[in-house]
Amino acid sequence: MKKNILLFITIASVFSFNCFAQKARVNSAEKKYDNYAYIDAIKTYKRVAEKGYKSADMFKKLGNAYYYNSQFVEAEKWYSELFAITTDIEPEYYYRYSQSLKSIGENDKANEIFKKFDELSTNDTRGKLFNKNTNFLEKIKQNSGRYKVEDAGINSQYSDYGTSFYLNKIVFASARDTGSLGQRKHSWTDQYFTNLYVSDLGENMSTGKVNKFSKKINSKFNESTPIFTKDGKTMYFTRNNFLDGKKGKDGNNTTLVKIYKANFKNNQWENITELPFNSNNYSTAHPALSPDEKILYFASDMPGTLGQSDLFKVKINDDGSFEKPVNLGNSINTEGKETFPFITDENEIYFASDGHPGLGGLDVFVSKINEDGTFEEVENVGSEINSPKDDFAYLIDTKSRRGFFSSNRDGGQGYDDIYKFLETKRLICEQLLYGEITDITTGEVLPNTKIALLDDNLNIIDSIISDEKGNYSIAVKCGKRYSVRAIRNNYSTKEKIITIAKENGNTHLPFELEKIDCQVAIGDDLGKCFDIKMIYFDFDKSDIRIEAAIDLEKILDVMNQYPKMKLDIRSHTDSRGTFKYNEALSDRRAKSTINWLIENGIEKNRLIGKGYGESQLINKCSDGVDCTEEEHQLNRRSEFIITGL
């Protein structure tokens, strides 16, 4: 018994010692974690976890360390360990776990975890986007098959990413410089610090020899994601908070990143200055310019950010000063990460996000920028550019539809790699509204007719004149509703409402216009001047309805204008019902119409009429023939044949 007691005490002591030792190691890791030294933290946490030590806080930080480094296989492993010991955790961990699961192809389980995230965070934009786009994988599939992707030819075994056009060259960030004196590694990524490199661009975006970009720009810390003005004389770029040999830090003693500006003078880059909206206490990064170079877009976690990082824009004044940055809003930004913007000369914004529904990690998305600064629907660009890992820094030349993007997808040469692509099919939905303008009576084409396009508030958006053949065509937006008006002298203006399909193609909308001055002769149907196809009666009735009286008022008005005009009023039915019944019903209706006109002042001797029942059908729909309701409707008609003028 003593042996057993002694053994128990000995074992307990051993476990107690190990416990204290492991706790000390965890505390060490936590300090490194809080200082963004994620790789060191990973090593420490992992050694502790592999010894069987379990802690929700440790699994959170271990999972986060891999998640923030986009190593989703390992992130999923440790988030799985976290969820195995507790589900009473913050909603954000459900989101990160679902993203990690998605990145390794566990889509069903990822969706299950994401739904729980949505339940726990009821007002999160990411949940709303997911619920709005429950078939997002099908949508991504539809957007795929549009790119030919290949290695850019400039990659190393280290991190290469973030391309920018510079005259006839391409500039990018790379951690390949491992041999320079004083070259250092970043403890967050375990990668060497990045500098800017440059390569000539040849035909079809082929790359040449890689050289360092500029000693004036490159420092002993990180430089990345430059953007250049069209004349090549001004650049904006991202760098760690380091200028003139001094390193800036935030309140946690961490060196963040800022956007800097430089000018090209005397054959070199000089006058490096940080932008005035930078701060030691938050990051600004990844600048992009609008086509007119008057607006700078960038990513930041500055105050006013909706998520982990948002996209902002800031106006550049003519004197080079900057206005106050403005958040792009929740049509672009989510509670996740939005980063790496790029603006095309067609006013499209491409950006990377892990908040909009995607394939995992960062995906590349695109939206059209409207003239008023608002954005069209955000679209995932598809599965050739996007993968289960991080895909970002999309850059395209809109004329050749060739460009570059960066990714840490499987099969690359280094930590991040640069890929080049050819876009073979446009994603942004394009629709053409077209049609013919004709006379409703004669079928004659009507050239020089104005077609006006109006929005829901009846504001004219655009207008066009029909050509010599009466044809028109006008560019419209997919999925939008329009009022379309056809306007021509001596014709009644006609308006139609149409909703454009949400896919590329053409929408046909013809117009038949009615002359205001209707020319008639003996034998013509006066009703056609007013597009009167039928005087409506209640079923099995011959009493004049209010709708019918409105049309008869038009006939009455014309007969009052032309006192010598005489009419033969003919009423017709379809073939349903017996021949005798239809003939009697139509005759009663013809006489009812005549009586209404007489009661309203027309002399009896100016009117004759009878019912023809189904004896004068104008189509195939006789007894025993299967016809649609629309086909039967054509036979139910009223005619006002002019017999005298």
N, C-alpha and C positions, 0 to 999 in steps of 0.2 A: 504494500500500500504506500509506504514512504517513497519507494522508487517511482511509483506512478505519480504521486503528488509532486516530487522533485522534477520529474520529467515535464509535467504540466507547467510548472513555474518556469523551467528553462525555456520551453517552447514559447510561452507567453512573452518572456523577456526578449527572445530573438525577434518575434514579430513586432514588439514595441520598438526595438532598436531600428528595425527596417522601416517602420512607419515614420519615425522621426527623421531618418535619413532621407526617405522619399519626400516627405513634406518640405525638407530643406531644399531639395532639388527642384521641387515644384515652385517654391518661392523664388528661386533663382530664375527659373524659366519665365515666371510672371513679370519680373523686372525687364527681361529681354523682350517679352511680348509687348509690354506697354511702351517700350522704346522703338517699336516697329522692327526689332531684330528677329523677324519671324523664322528664319532658317535655324538660328541657334535655339529658339524656343521649341521648334519642331523636334530637334535632336534630343533635347532634354525631356520634353513631355513624352516622346516616344519610348525612351529608355525606361521611364517610370511606368508607363502603361503596359509595356511588355513584361514587367515584373508582376503584373496583376493588380496594380493599384488602380482603383476606380474612383473617379470624382467627376460629377457633372460639370463643374467649373473647368476642370482640366480638359475634359472631352470637348467642351465648347471651344476653348482656346486652341486646342490641337486641331479640331475641325476647321476653325476659322483660319488658322495659319496656312493650311493647305488650300482652303477656299480662296483666300485672298491672293495666293500665288497661282490660282487657276489649275491646281493639281487635283482635279475633281474625283479621281479614283480614290485617292487617299482621303480626301475630304468626306466622301460618302462613307468610307470605312469608320471614321471616327464619329461622324454624326450618327451613324447607325448604333455605335456603342453608347452614345449619349441617349438616344431614344429607347435603348434597351433598359436603361436604369431609371428613366423618368420621362414623362410627357408633359410635366408641369413646367414648361419653359416658355420663354418669350416667343411670340409669333414669328419673329425674324428667323429663328432657327428652323422653323418649319419651311420657310421659303428657301433658305440656303440648302437644306436637306433635299428639297424637291428639285432644285436646280442641279445639285450634284448627282441625284438619281437620273435625271434627264440626260446628263452628260455621259453617262455610261450605258444609256439605252434602256433604262428601266422606266419607260414612259408611263405605264399603268400605275405603278407604285408612286411615281412622281406626281401624277395627277391626284392620287388619293391624298398624299401629304399636302399638296397645294390647296385642296379643298378645305382641309383642316386649317391651314393658314388663313384662308379667306374667312372662315367662320370666326377665328380668333381676332382678326383685324378687319372689322366690318367696313371701314371707310378707306381701306388701302387701294390706291389706283391700280396696282398690279392685279388684285383680285377682281376688280371691276373689268379690267381689260380681258382677263381670262374668261370671265362669265360672258362677256360680250362676244368673245371669239372662241367659243368652245370647240369649233372645228378648225382651230388655227393650223393644225398640222396639215389638213387638207388644203388650206389656203396657201401655206408655204409650198406644198407640192405643186399647186397651180402656178406659183411664181418661179418655180425651178425649171431647169432645162434651158436656161437662157445664156449661159456662160461657158466659155472654154478657158480653163484655168491651168496654169503651169508655173513651175518654179521661175522666179524672176531672174535667176542667174547671178545674184549678188550676195547670197547668203553665206554665213559662216557657221561654225559649230556653236556659236554663242547667240546672243539675242540680237536680232535685226528686225526693225519695224519702223513704221511711221514715215511714209514717203511723201515727197512734195516736188512738184514741177518747178524747175528753176531754169528759165530760158530753154535751152535744148538739152537740159540735164535733169537728173533726178537726185535729190538729196534725202538722206535717211539717217536714222540713228542705229548705232551698232556698238556692242560690247566687245568687239573683236580685238581691241588694243590691249593685249595682256602683258606686253613686254616693256612698256614705257616705264621709265623711272618714276616711282611713286604712284603707279597705277593701283587703284584700290578696288575692293569688292564692296558691294552694298549688302549689309547683313540681312536686309529684307528679302532679297531675291537670290542671294548667293551668286549673283552675276557681277562681272566687272562693270564699272560705271560706263555709261554710253557717251560717245561723242558723235558728231555729225560727219557723215561721209558723202561723197559725190561720185556719180558715174554718168558718162555720156549716154544719151539715148539715140538709138539708131532707128532704122525702119521697123515698124510694128512693135515699137517700145522695146526693142532689144537693148540690153545693157552692155556697157563696156568695162574697162578697167576701173576698179574702185580706188579712190584716193581720199585722204582726209580733207575735210571741207575747208576749214580756216582755223589757224592757230589763235586768231583773235577771238573767235567764237567758242572754240572748245576749251574746257577747263578741266580741273581734276575731279569735278563732280559730273552729274548727268546733264547732257543736252539732248533734246529730242524735238520732234514734230515742228519743224519750221514751216512758215508760209511766206511767200515772196510776192511783192507787187509785180505787176506785169512788166514794168520797165527794169526789174531786177535791181533796183537801187535801195529798196527797203525790205527788211525781213523782220518777222516776229518769230520767236521761238521759246521753247520751254527749257528751263534750267532749274536745278536746285537753287535755293535761296543763297546765292553766292555772287558777289560783285566786288571788283577792285580788291580781291584777296581777302575779303571778309565774309564769313559765313553767318547767316542769320538763323535764329531759332525761335520756336514758339514757346509758350509758357511751360510746356512739357519737355523742353530742351531738345525738340525734334526739328530737323531741317526739312521744311516742306518745299514745294516747287512754285515757281513764279513764271510769268510771261515777260520776256525782254524784247526790246526793239534795237535794231542796229541799222546803220546806213552804210552804203557802199560808196566810198570816196577815195580818190587817189589810189585806185586799184586795190583797195583792201576794205574790210569791214571794220568800222569804228563807231564811236559814239554809242556804246552799248548802255542802254538805260532800262530800268524796270518800269513797267506801266503803272500809272498813278493809282489804279484801283487794286494793286497787289497788297498783300498784308503778310506779316510774319505768322499770323494766327490762322490762316487758311490757305489752301492751294488754289492757284489758277494755272491752267495748262491747255495745251493743244489748240492753238489759235487757228482761225480760218477767216478768210476775207469774203465779203459779198462781191458780186461781179463789178460793181462800181467802186469798190475798195473804200467805201464810206462807212461800213459797219464791220466790226470785228466780232466774230463768234468765238466762244471758248467754253471750256468745262471748268467747274469750280464747286467747292463745298462752302462757299462764302455764306454769310447770314442771308436768309431768304431762300436757301436751297430746300427743295421739297423732299429730296431723298439723300442718298449717300454722296452723289455728285450730280449736278444738273448742268444743262447747257444755258448759257447766257449770251446776250449780245450787248454791244456798246457802240454808240455812234462816235465816229471820228470826225471832228470839226475841221474846217478848212485850214485852220492855223495849226493843226496837228494835236490839239488838245482832245480830251475824251469827256463824253457825257457820263452820267451814272449808269452802270450796268443794269440790264433788265433781264429777269428770268424769262425764258421762252414759254413758260406756262405748262399746265398739266396735259395739254394735247401732245407734248413732246416728252416732258419730264415725268418720272414716276418716283416712288419711294426707293427704287433701286439705283443703279448706276447708269447715267447717260454721259457719254464722253466721245472724244475723237470726232468732232464735227467737220464736215467738208461741204462747201457751197459751190454749186455749179453755175455756169453762165446761163443756165436755163431756170435759175431760181429754184433749184431743188436742194434740200438739205439731206445729206447722208450722215448717219451717226451710228455709234455702237451703243447697245443697251442690253442690260440683263433684266429690265423691268417689263418691257413689252414681250408678248408671247413669242418664244423662239425655240431653238433646238438645244439650248444649253449654253452656259457661260454667256459671254458677250456675243450678240448677233448684230449684223449690219441691217439698218433700216433706212427708209427714205420717205420723205414727205415733200409735197409741193408747197412753196412759200407764196402766198397770195399777195396781191399788191398792197393790201392793208396790213400786212405783217402776220396775218393768221396762217394756219397750216391746214392742208388737206389731210385726209386719213393717212396714218402711218402704215407703211407696208414693209413686211419682211422681204428682203431681196432674193431669198431662195437658198436652196441647199448646196449649190456649187460654191458660193461665197461663204455661207454659214455652215457650221459643223457643231458637234456636241461640245467643242472646246471654245476658247475665246477667238473671235474673229472681229477685226477692228481696222481703223485707219484706212478707210476706203477712199480711193482717189481715182477720178475718171476724166478723160478728155472727151468732151461731148461730141466732138466732130468725128473722131475715129472710133469712138465707143470702146477704146482701150484704156486700161488703167492698172492700178496696183491695190493690194490690200495686205494686211498682216494677220497672222494666225499662229497659234501654238498647237494646231491640230496634229494628230498622229501622222507620222511619215515625213516630218520635216527634218532639216539638218541640225537645227539648234533649238534654243529655248523658245524663241519666236522666229518666224520666218516671213519673208516677203514673197508674195505670189503676184504674177501678172495675169491679166485676163482680157478676153475679148467678149463684149456683150453682143450677142447675136440677135436679141429681141428686146425691145423696150418694155419696161414694167409699167411705167405710168400709163394709165388707161387713156386711150384717145378715141374719141367718137366724132363722127361727122353727121350733122343733120342735113338732109337734102330732100328735094322734092320738085314737083312741077306745078305751075300755076296755070289753071285753065278756066275758061268760061263754063259755068255750070250748065248752061242751056245748049250752047253750040259745040263745046269741047275745044274751042279755039284756044291756042296757047297765048299766054299773056306776058309778053316781055315787059321790062321796066317796071315791074311790080316790087314795091318795097317790102322786105321781110324784116320784122323787128323782133329781137329776142329779149324777153323781159324776165326778171327774177320774181320771187314770190311776193315782193313788195311792189310789183309792177314798175320797177325801174328798168329803163332800157339799157341792156348790157352791150348789145351789138346790133348792127343792121347791115343789110346787103340788098342789092338790086338784082332781080332775076335777069338772066341773059336773053339773047334774041330768041331762044327756044323755050322761054318760060321756065328755065331751070334755075335753082338756087342751091347753094351748099354753104354751111357755116359750121365752124368748129365749136363743139360743146363739151361739157365736162361729164364724165361718166357718173351715173347715179344721181344726177341733179334733175330737179323738176323745173320746167320752163313754161311760160306762156309765149306763144308764137303768133304774131299778127301779120296778116297779109293786107297791104294797103295799096289801093290803086284808084286813080280818078275815075269817076262815073261808075264805080263798083262799091258795094257795101263792104266795109272792113270786116274781116273774119278773124277770129281768134281761136286757137286750139291750145289745150294744156297737154303736155307730154312729159313723161319721166324717162330719162335716158338710161339704157342698160348699163350695168356695172362691168362691162367687158369691152375690149377693143372691137371696133366695127363701125357700121353706118346705120343710121336710123332714118327710115323713109317717112316723110310727112308731106303729102300733096295737099294742095288747096284748090277748091272749085269756088270761084267767086260769082256772085250774083250782081247783074247790072242794076244800078239804081233806076235808070231809064229803060224799062222793059218794052221793046218793040213787039207788038202783036198784030196779027192779021186774022181775017176770018178763017176758021178752022184750027186756030191755035188754042192751047189750054191756058186760060188766064191764071190758073192756080200755079203754074210753073214760074210765073213772075215772082211769086212769093214763096216758092218752094213748098207749096201746099200739096202734100201727097195724099192726105186723107182727112175728111171731116170725122172726128172721133165721136162715137156714141157708146153708151154703156152697153154691156153684153145683152143681146136680145131686146134692145131698146131703140127707139127712134127719136128720143128727145135730144135737143141740142145741148151739149155740155159747154161749160165755160171755156175750155180749151178750144172747142170748135167755134164758139162765138168770136174769139179773137181773130181767127183766120177769116171768118165770114165778114167781119168788119172791114177787112182789107178789100174783099170783093165788092162790098157795099160802097166803099169809098170810090173805087174806080168807076163803078156804074153811075154814081152820082156825078163824077167828072165827065163821063161820056154818056149823055142821055139817050143816044141812039144805039148804044151797045145792047145786044141781045145775047142770052146765054142758053146753052143746052146743058143742063146739070145731070151728070151721069154718076151713079153709085154702083160700086162693084164689091163683091165679097170673094172670099177664098172658097175652095171646093168642099170644105168640111160642113156637114149638114146636108139635107136633101136639096136637090135642084129646085124643087118647088118652094121650099122654105126660104132658101137663099134669095130667090127671085123676089118673093113677097117682101122679105126684110129689106133688101136693097131698094125696092120701090118705095117703101114707107120712108126710108131715110132720104131718098132724093126729094120726095114731096115735102118732108119736114124741112129740108134745106130751103126749098123754094118758098115755103110758107114763112120761114124766118125772114127772108129778104123782102117779101111782100109786106110783112108786119112792120118792117123798118123803112118802108117808103118806096120800094121799087114796084113799078106797074106790073100787073099780072101778065100783060101781053108781051113783056120783054123776057119772059122766062118759060122754058119748057124743061121737061126732064123725066127720067124714068130710071128704074133699077134694072140692072143687067144680071144680077146674081153672079153665078160662076160661069156665065156663057162666054166671057171675053178674058180668059186667063192669059197672063203675059209670060208665063213660064210653064214648066212641065207638070206643075203640081195639081193634077186632076185627081179624080176619085181613085183610091187604091195606090197612089204613088207616095212613097215615104219622103217627106220634105221637112226641112227645118222650120222653126217658127219665123225666122227671117224671110225665108222663101214664101211662106204663106202671106206674110205681111205685104209683100210686093203686090199681091193680087187684091188686097183690101185697099181700095183707092177711091178717090173722088176726082171727078174731072169737071172743068168749067169751060166747055167748048164755045168759042165765040161764033155766033151765027149771023151777026149783023153789027155794023159799025156806023 
